[in-house]
């Protein structure tokens, strides 16, 4: 009788132990998506609604490839984003990423897949910085794009300069990246001109929004 009671107690303790180790499925993150500006490709997501501390794990792969790869520096992280610029650096490829969440000791969620992502088609181009300098010879125009964009696409970047006269007439001038300066000499004395710049990548049919408007009075 004593042996039976001891055996039952032992089985009961084993049952509790096994029950405690069964993984619990967590609610997964949502809105997993790429946010890409100037070819800086950031994966973002929204956390599940829970009070437990969570750790996120991110993987990526090229469209059509079977193997998922861990993203270095994005395993067991607490932040809600991961920079995938290095592993998604080829503009002509298509990529996927996925995220899952875990909570110690053994709970985890299902993987959540991002939409298919193309750096070439999905990245947004930010407007360039336009600077004007009035000299005795005219108005000197300089245009500058973010360093990351210039590094990635320097030989393919072009600029459009929109020059608006007081009368409302608009001229469109073009510059290649990264020309030093554009000197506007044929301007009417004491007339006011307003300018905006736009970055274009002609072979991708891609362009940025216009820069902020800047106005000067010709010397």
LOLUM-880413 format. One record per residue (C-alpha): residue in three letters; x, y, z; residue number from 0. Coordinates in Angstrom, 2 decimals. Example, Ala and Ser with C-alpha at 12.3 -4.5 7.8 and 13.67 -1.06 7.14 Angstrom:
BEGIN
- ALA|12.30|-4.50|7.80|0
- SER|13.67|-1.06|7.14|1
***
This chain:
BEGIN
- UNK|0.00|0.00|0.00|0
- UNK|2.84|2.35|0.90|1
- UNK|4.55|1.55|-2.41|2
- UNK|1.38|2.36|-4.32|3
- UNK|1.03|5.73|-2.59|4
- UNK|4.67|6.61|-3.28|5
- UNK|4.26|5.64|-6.93|6
- UNK|1.16|7.78|-7.28|7
- UNK|2.93|10.73|-5.69|8
- UNK|5.89|10.28|-8.02|9
- UNK|3.64|10.13|-11.08|10
- UNK|1.83|13.23|-9.87|11
- UNK|5.08|15.17|-9.55|12
- UNK|6.19|14.03|-12.99|13
- UNK|2.86|15.14|-14.43|14
- UNK|3.27|18.63|-12.93|15
- UNK|6.82|18.83|-14.26|16
- UNK|5.76|17.85|-17.77|17
- UNK|2.86|20.28|-17.71|18
- UNK|5.13|23.16|-16.73|19
- UNK|7.44|22.58|-19.73|20
- UNK|4.76|22.49|-22.41|21
- UNK|5.38|25.57|-24.67|22
- UNK|2.61|28.14|-24.71|23
- UNK|1.84|29.78|-28.07|24
- UNK|2.02|33.55|-27.80|25
- UNK|0.06|35.97|-29.93|26
- UNK|2.30|36.92|-32.87|27
- UNK|3.47|40.41|-33.82|28
- UNK|1.41|42.18|-36.49|29
- UNK|1.96|44.66|-39.34|30
- UNK|5.35|43.23|-40.29|31
- UNK|6.55|45.43|-43.14|32
- UNK|9.59|47.04|-44.76|33
- UNK|10.06|50.78|-44.42|34
- UNK|12.71|51.83|-46.94|35
- UNK|14.03|55.35|-47.54|36
- UNK|17.11|56.04|-49.68|37
- UNK|17.85|52.27|-49.75|38
- UNK|18.01|52.04|-45.97|39
- UNK|15.74|49.03|-45.53|40
- UNK|14.20|48.79|-42.06|41
- UNK|11.84|46.00|-41.03|42
- UNK|9.20|47.13|-38.51|43
- UNK|6.37|45.41|-36.66|44
- UNK|3.71|45.98|-34.02|45
- UNK|4.01|43.98|-30.77|46
- UNK|1.25|41.69|-29.50|47
- UNK|-0.88|42.95|-26.66|48
- UNK|0.74|41.43|-23.57|49
- UNK|2.33|42.53|-20.32|50
- UNK|5.16|39.98|-20.54|51
- UNK|8.68|41.02|-21.64|52
- UNK|9.18|39.85|-25.22|53
- UNK|12.15|38.96|-27.41|54
- UNK|12.01|39.10|-31.21|55
- UNK|13.80|36.95|-33.77|56
- UNK|14.15|37.99|-37.42|57
- UNK|14.99|35.95|-40.51|58
- UNK|15.22|36.82|-44.20|59
- UNK|15.52|35.17|-47.58|60
- UNK|15.65|35.96|-51.28|61
- UNK|12.39|35.34|-53.14|62
- UNK|12.50|31.85|-54.65|63
- UNK|15.16|30.52|-52.28|64
- UNK|14.08|27.80|-49.81|65
- UNK|16.36|28.65|-46.89|66
- UNK|15.58|31.22|-44.21|67
- UNK|18.63|32.94|-42.69|68
- UNK|19.01|34.62|-39.29|69
- UNK|19.68|38.36|-39.34|70
- UNK|22.84|39.06|-37.35|71
- UNK|22.18|41.47|-34.52|72
- UNK|18.43|40.83|-34.62|73
- UNK|18.11|37.65|-32.57|74
- UNK|16.45|37.96|-29.18|75
- UNK|16.05|41.74|-29.43|76
- UNK|13.52|43.91|-27.62|77
- UNK|13.27|46.81|-30.08|78
- UNK|10.51|46.84|-32.71|79
- UNK|12.69|47.23|-35.78|80
- UNK|15.66|45.66|-37.52|81
- UNK|17.97|47.12|-40.17|82
- UNK|18.15|44.70|-43.11|83
- UNK|20.01|47.07|-45.45|84
- UNK|23.12|44.88|-45.62|85
- UNK|21.36|41.62|-46.45|86
- UNK|18.85|43.26|-48.84|87
- UNK|21.40|45.38|-50.68|88
- UNK|20.83|44.18|-54.26|89
- UNK|18.25|46.55|-55.83|90
- UNK|17.12|44.04|-58.47|91
- UNK|16.29|41.22|-56.04|92
- UNK|13.02|40.56|-54.21|93
- UNK|13.11|39.69|-50.52|94
- UNK|11.01|38.37|-47.67|95
- UNK|11.50|38.76|-43.93|96
- UNK|9.71|37.17|-41.01|97
- UNK|9.45|37.76|-37.26|98
- UNK|8.45|35.68|-34.31|99
- UNK|8.34|36.48|-30.62|100
- UNK|9.28|34.51|-27.52|101
- UNK|8.90|34.95|-23.79|102
- UNK|11.08|33.04|-21.35|103
- UNK|11.28|30.25|-20.53|104
- UNK|9.60|28.46|-23.45|105
- UNK|6.67|30.41|-24.86|106
- UNK|6.79|31.57|-28.47|107
- UNK|4.60|32.69|-31.37|108
- UNK|4.20|31.61|-34.94|109
- UNK|6.32|33.31|-37.61|110
- UNK|4.76|36.33|-39.32|111
- UNK|5.79|37.03|-42.91|112
- UNK|6.38|40.47|-44.46|113
- UNK|5.03|41.41|-47.88|114
- UNK|7.50|40.77|-50.69|115
- UNK|10.01|43.64|-50.85|116
- UNK|12.03|45.14|-53.70|117
- UNK|14.61|47.84|-52.88|118
- UNK|14.40|49.12|-56.45|119
- UNK|10.65|49.60|-56.53|120
- UNK|9.73|50.05|-52.88|121
- UNK|12.32|52.46|-51.49|122
- UNK|11.31|56.11|-51.25|123
- UNK|13.68|58.90|-52.22|124
- UNK|13.85|61.88|-49.89|125
- UNK|14.06|65.41|-51.34|126
- UNK|17.51|66.93|-51.77|127
- UNK|18.85|69.90|-49.84|128
- UNK|18.91|73.05|-51.98|129
- UNK|21.30|75.90|-51.24|130
- UNK|21.50|79.28|-52.96|131
- UNK|24.34|81.78|-52.85|132
- UNK|24.00|85.23|-54.43|133
- UNK|27.26|86.60|-55.90|134
- UNK|28.19|89.50|-58.18|135
- UNK|28.10|87.08|-61.11|136
- UNK|24.66|85.59|-60.43|137
- UNK|23.01|82.95|-58.24|138
- UNK|25.00|79.81|-57.44|139
- UNK|22.85|76.71|-56.92|140
- UNK|24.11|73.64|-55.05|141
- UNK|22.16|70.46|-54.42|142
- UNK|22.95|67.68|-51.96|143
- UNK|21.34|64.27|-51.43|144
- UNK|21.63|62.04|-48.34|145
- UNK|24.99|60.24|-48.15|146
- UNK|23.39|56.78|-48.16|147
- UNK|21.62|57.50|-51.44|148
- UNK|24.71|58.99|-53.09|149
- UNK|26.81|56.01|-52.01|150
- UNK|24.29|53.57|-53.46|151
- UNK|23.25|55.32|-56.66|152
- UNK|25.77|58.11|-57.37|153
- UNK|26.29|57.41|-61.07|154
- UNK|22.52|57.20|-61.67|155
- UNK|21.30|60.25|-59.75|156
- UNK|20.14|63.39|-61.52|157
- UNK|18.65|66.62|-60.28|158
- UNK|15.95|68.83|-61.71|159
- UNK|15.99|72.50|-60.73|160
- UNK|12.68|74.36|-61.06|161
- UNK|13.24|78.09|-61.52|162
- UNK|10.13|80.28|-61.20|163
- UNK|10.14|83.90|-62.43|164
- UNK|8.12|86.72|-60.92|165
- UNK|5.84|86.49|-63.97|166
- UNK|5.05|82.85|-63.12|167
- UNK|7.14|81.41|-65.96|168
- UNK|8.90|78.21|-64.92|169
- UNK|12.18|76.91|-66.32|170
- UNK|13.45|73.38|-65.65|171
- UNK|17.21|72.93|-65.46|172
- UNK|19.07|69.65|-65.00|173
- UNK|22.20|68.63|-63.13|174
- UNK|24.02|65.33|-62.79|175
- UNK|25.09|63.99|-59.42|176
- UNK|27.32|65.07|-58.08|177
- UNK|28.13|68.22|-60.01|178
- UNK|29.62|70.87|-57.80|179
- UNK|27.43|73.87|-58.62|180
- UNK|25.13|75.47|-61.14|181
- UNK|25.70|79.17|-61.78|182
- UNK|22.65|81.12|-62.97|183
- UNK|24.02|84.19|-64.74|184
- UNK|21.25|85.13|-67.16|185
- UNK|18.90|86.59|-64.55|186
- UNK|17.24|89.99|-64.62|187
- UNK|18.70|92.55|-62.26|188
- UNK|16.74|92.90|-58.97|189
- UNK|14.09|90.41|-60.08|190
- UNK|12.95|87.82|-57.55|191
- UNK|13.30|84.12|-58.39|192
- UNK|12.14|81.04|-56.51|193
- UNK|13.74|77.62|-56.84|194
- UNK|13.06|74.00|-55.88|195
- UNK|15.07|70.85|-56.53|196
- UNK|14.11|67.23|-57.14|197
- UNK|16.19|64.05|-57.21|198
- UNK|15.48|61.63|-60.07|199
- UNK|16.71|58.14|-60.97|200
- UNK|15.74|58.00|-64.67|201
- UNK|16.40|54.30|-65.32|202
- UNK|14.07|53.40|-62.43|203
- UNK|11.45|56.05|-63.26|204
- UNK|11.76|57.14|-59.65|205
- UNK|11.80|60.66|-58.23|206
- UNK|11.74|62.42|-54.88|207
- UNK|9.31|65.05|-53.65|208
- UNK|10.35|68.62|-54.32|209
- UNK|12.67|70.33|-51.87|210
- UNK|11.48|73.29|-49.84|211
- UNK|11.01|76.48|-51.83|212
- UNK|13.79|79.06|-51.66|213
- UNK|13.66|82.54|-53.14|214
- UNK|16.37|85.10|-53.94|215
- UNK|16.71|88.48|-55.62|216
- UNK|19.12|88.52|-58.57|217
- UNK|22.09|90.90|-58.27|218
***
